[in-house]
Each structure stands twice: as C-alpha cells, then as structure tokens.
C-alpha cells in the first residue's frame, strides 16, 4: 500500500495517509499536490499527477502525540543493533542510567543492547564501564517509522533555499 505524506497548510508534516485518501482530498479541493511521482491518476473529468506529498488548504490545529516507548519501537529506532558493539544477536534493552540510580523508562535513557554487553556493563553508566555508545538515542517521530516517506520529506526540505 502506498503512503502519502500530508502537510499542514503551513508546510509542517501532519501525518501519513493512504494513496486513496490523498486522491480524495485532492479531488474534493481540500488539498493540493506539492510533490508528485512519475505517473498520473485519472478521474472522469480530470487527470492528476500521482502524489508523493500533499498539502491541506485549511490549517489543522493539533498536538503531536508522544510515541510511547515499547520494545518493538526501541529495536526499530536502534536498527536492531547493540548500541555498544553493533551486534545483532541476543538483543535486550539496557538503561543508560541504571534504574537502581533513578534511570527512567524513556526514549533518551533506553537503548538496544546485546546480552554480553549488558552483562559487562552491569549496574554502571557507560562512562564508568568504559563502553561508549555508538549513537545518541533520540525520540522518534512518525516520519522515522517509514524510511521512504522520511527520504521524500528530507528531499523536499532540501529543495528550499533558506
């Protein structure tokens, strides 16, 4: 199923929708095609370019929902790799600041870790265990769930001169 990036009227990413819903919004005059793909979509009277990104004409006020932490999302964010050695085997979850020292279950404190590294680190911080992180943990957005949409959005943003 093809996914289309939906921008608010101020060009901020709003959500991702289906191809069918995007075409309905364009046909009803509620959105415009901002970036298109090769190919066309034909209705009875009009031919449209195949959309990759659409922009709503009316501003939608919304709060970005926080993405809740869970094991599956954490593994996906960390590309199913240990944050200490890069291994893809025997993965588990590690607290950067251990729970015994007040570490929370948050995006910035949890990482994917292999079992040997987790046992080696134990109840220490990465600095104390002399185990530097390969990357800094970040809070994911809805764009980070779909790599093709993320690439389309990055290409679109880079086309503007600031």
matplotlib code that plots the C-alpha trace (Angstrom):
import matplotlib.pyplot as plt

x = [0.0, 1.4, 1.7, 1.5, 2.9, 0.3, 1.5, -0.5, -1.2, 2.0, 4.0, 4.7, 4.3, 0.9, 0.6, 0.8, -2.2, -3.2, -3.0, -6.8, -7.4, -4.9, -6.6, -10.0, -8.7, -7.2, -10.4, -12.6, -10.4, -9.2, -5.6, -3.1, -0.3, 3.0, 5.4, 4.5, 5.8, 6.0, 2.6, -0.9, -4.3, -7.4, -10.9, -13.9, -13.1, -9.6, -6.1, -3.9, -0.2, 0.5, 1.1, 4.0, 3.3, 0.0, -0.7, -4.0, -5.5, -7.1, -4.8, -5.4, -4.5, -3.1, -0.8, 1.9, 1.3, 4.2, 5.2, 5.2, 8.3, 8.0, 10.4, 9.5, 9.8, 13.1, 14.6, 13.4, 14.8, 18.2, 18.2, 18.2, 21.8, 23.6, 24.4, 27.8, 29.3, 26.9, 26.0, 22.6, 22.4, 20.9, 19.4, 17.8, 17.1, 19.6, 19.1, 21.9, 21.5, 20.6, 17.2, 18.8, 20.3, 17.0, 17.1, 13.6, 12.0, 12.3, 13.5, 16.6, 17.6, 16.8, 18.9, 19.1, 22.0, 23.3, 23.3, 27.2, 27.4, 24.5, 26.2, 29.6, 28.1, 26.0, 24.9, 27.2, 26.9, 28.6, 31.4, 32.0, 32.1, 34.3, 31.7, 30.9, 27.6, 27.9, 25.0, 22.9, 19.4, 16.7, 12.9, 11.4, 8.7, 6.0, 8.3, 11.0, 8.7, 8.6, 12.0, 10.7, 8.4, 11.3, 13.5, 10.8, 10.4, 14.2, 14.5, 11.5, 13.0, 16.4, 14.8, 14.2, 16.9, 16.9]
y = [0.0, 3.4, 6.0, 9.8, 12.5, 15.1, 18.6, 21.2, 24.5, 25.9, 23.1, 21.2, 17.4, 16.4, 12.7, 9.9, 8.7, 6.2, 6.9, 6.6, 9.1, 11.6, 11.5, 12.0, 15.1, 16.5, 15.8, 17.4, 20.5, 20.2, 19.6, 20.2, 18.0, 19.6, 16.9, 14.3, 11.0, 9.6, 8.6, 10.0, 9.3, 9.8, 10.6, 11.0, 14.6, 15.4, 13.9, 14.4, 13.8, 10.8, 12.5, 11.8, 14.8, 16.8, 20.0, 20.8, 24.2, 24.6, 24.7, 21.8, 22.6, 19.5, 18.4, 15.9, 12.7, 11.4, 8.0, 5.6, 3.5, -0.2, -3.0, -3.2, 0.6, 0.7, -2.1, -0.4, 3.0, 1.4, -0.6, -3.9, -3.3, -3.2, 0.4, -0.6, -3.1, -3.1, -6.8, -8.0, -11.2, -11.8, -8.3, -6.9, -3.5, -1.5, 1.6, 4.1, 5.4, 2.2, 2.0, 1.5, 5.0, 6.6, 5.9, 6.2, 4.2, 7.0, 7.3, 9.1, 6.5, 3.2, 1.6, -1.8, -3.9, -7.4, -9.7, -9.9, -6.1, -5.8, -8.2, -6.4, -3.0, -4.3, -1.6, 1.2, 4.1, 3.7, 6.1, 4.0, 0.8, 2.4, 1.4, 4.4, 4.5, 4.2, 6.6, 9.0, 7.8, 10.1, 10.4, 9.0, 10.8, 9.4, 10.1, 7.8, 4.8, 4.9, 5.3, 6.0, 8.9, 10.2, 10.3, 12.1, 14.7, 15.3, 15.7, 18.1, 20.2, 20.3, 21.8, 25.0, 27.7, 29.2]
z = [0.0, -1.0, 1.7, 1.1, 3.4, 4.4, 5.2, 7.1, 5.4, 6.8, 5.3, 8.5, 8.4, 9.8, 9.2, 6.6, 4.7, 2.1, -1.6, -1.9, 0.9, -0.6, -4.0, -2.4, -0.6, -3.8, -5.8, -3.2, -3.3, 0.3, -0.6, -3.4, -4.7, -3.6, -4.9, -7.4, -8.7, -12.2, -13.4, -13.4, -11.8, -14.0, -12.8, -15.2, -16.0, -14.7, -14.7, -11.7, -11.1, -8.8, -5.4, -3.0, -0.8, -0.4, 1.5, 3.1, 2.3, 5.8, 8.8, 11.2, 14.9, 16.5, 19.2, 18.2, 20.2, 22.1, 20.8, 23.7, 24.4, 23.8, 22.9, 19.2, 18.6, 20.5, 18.4, 15.3, 16.3, 17.1, 13.8, 15.7, 16.7, 20.1, 20.9, 22.4, 19.9, 16.9, 17.3, 16.0, 18.2, 21.7, 21.9, 25.0, 26.4, 28.6, 30.8, 30.1, 33.7, 35.6, 37.2, 40.6, 40.2, 39.2, 35.5, 33.8, 31.0, 28.5, 24.9, 26.0, 28.6, 26.9, 24.2, 22.4, 23.8, 23.3, 26.3, 26.6, 26.6, 29.1, 31.5, 31.1, 31.8, 34.7, 37.2, 35.8, 33.5, 30.0, 31.2, 34.3, 32.3, 29.6, 27.0, 24.8, 22.8, 19.0, 18.7, 20.8, 21.5, 20.1, 20.4, 17.1, 15.1, 12.9, 10.0, 11.3, 11.1, 7.3, 5.7, 2.2, 3.5, 5.6, 2.5, 0.4, 3.2, 3.5, -0.3, -0.2, 2.6, 0.9, -2.2, -0.4, 0.0, 3.5]

ax = plt.figure().add_subplot(projection="3d")
ax.plot(x, y, z, "-o")
ax.set_aspect("equal")
plt.show()
